[in-house]
Amino acid sequence: MHAPRNSHYSAVLQILRYLQSTHSRSLLFPSGGSLMLRAYSDADWVGDPSDRKSTTGFCVFLGDSLISWKSKKQDVVALSSIEAEYRAMSTVTKEILWLRRLLLDFGVSVTYPTPLYADNKSAIQIASNPVFHERTKHIEVDAHFICQQLQIGIRTLPYI
């Protein structure tokens, strides 16, 4: 194992300066609050009129506290609203996995599936069905890992 270098100390000092300058801003985590993760995802199909790309949006809560959120234009043009929603679900699933690992690093074991609320029943059905049909081949293969996460109990897909 290597000793910390000057770059490590510089990074720590930068973080400490940031924390010192933002001490009036904070996230409140009630001491009696739940440690249950839940997530919401959505997409606006072809929302950008200039390039017809959709925007993914999601937020993740730990109990009643918002801990993660993002809004980002998707990398490719979705051929359907189902595809746009499915890509959004894939993005937040990656975030859920990362947060579950982070919580485990903090000593919090998440043993229950994380609900991922979505508003597109067709996208939920595709994510819940391990058999992919001809009509879903245009969705990138790497996005299908969310089916695996559902099957092994990492998250659930309630409709909202």
Buried (B, 14 or more C-beta within 10 A) or exposed (E): EEEEEEEEEEEEEEEEEEEEEEEEEEEEEEEEEEEEBBBBBBBBBBEEEEEEBBBBBBBBBBBEEEBBBBEEEBEEBBEBBBBBBBBBBBBBBEBBBEBBEEBEEEEEEBEEBBBBBBBBEBBBEBBEEEEEEEEBEEBEEEBBEBBEBBEEEBBBBEEE
